[in-house]
Amino acid sequence: MGERVTVTDVSKTYRLGEVMVTALAGVSLAVKAGEFLAVAGPSGSGKTTLLNLIGCLDTPTSGEIAIDGEAIGGLSAGRRADLRARKLGFVFQTFNLIPVLTAWENVEYPLLLQRRRGGVAARVQAALEHVGLADRARHRPTELSGGQQQRVAIARALVTEPALVLADEPTANLDSRTGHEIVELMRRLNRERGTTFVFSTHDPRIVNEADRVLEISDGRLQS
């Protein structure tokens, strides 16, 4: 099984006024293709920063990140956006659905960004069926429960058949039962499709399901 992601000695610092804050300090890790990986740690530990860097949503202060062997540090903004569209899917704790669009349109949106022409409707239908929401396709986010909104977000993340899905605290805003159902859904999709998942989380349900758990504290991976 090859390596989907490699992170080599990555650090990230921010300036807050006159103070420099270290979010990550010399982090190195590798994620195998098909892995269901949890990066666990308390709030402020650096786990969300790590996912944002892997997801090309931010750039490291130092170090290097590669996805499928392609170093992303020197890519232009346009090529980073293209890589996100081609290879990455995102699931956020706040769902980040577009409120004026239906569930169908939210799932369809990344395919439109890719300028897909053929088979779009079939892909959207299949993605909604996978998450059990085909009967809610014409509902807007405000007409859906939190769990249903997160299912739409998962369908949106998977509709482009990405190599890697990055999930930032995906169960944080869900009740216990719904959170359990979402974890089971993502694990099933991981096993059926072989999609690589990387989570930032402190949810024991995700930790218990993970193939591997990396603990992070104060911006450093704990050995």
Secondary structure, 3 states (H helix, E strand, C coil): CCEEEEEEEEEEEEEECCEEEEEEEEEEEEEECCCEEEEECCCCCCHHHHHHHHCCCCCCCEEEEEECCEECCCCCHHHHHHHHHHHEEEEECCCCCCCCCCHHHHHHHHHHHCCCCCCHHHHHHHHHHHCCCHHHCCCCHHHCCHHHHHHHHHHHHHCCCCCEEEEECCCCCCCHHHHHHHHHHHHHHHHHHCCEEEEEECCHHHHHHCCEEEEEECCEEEC
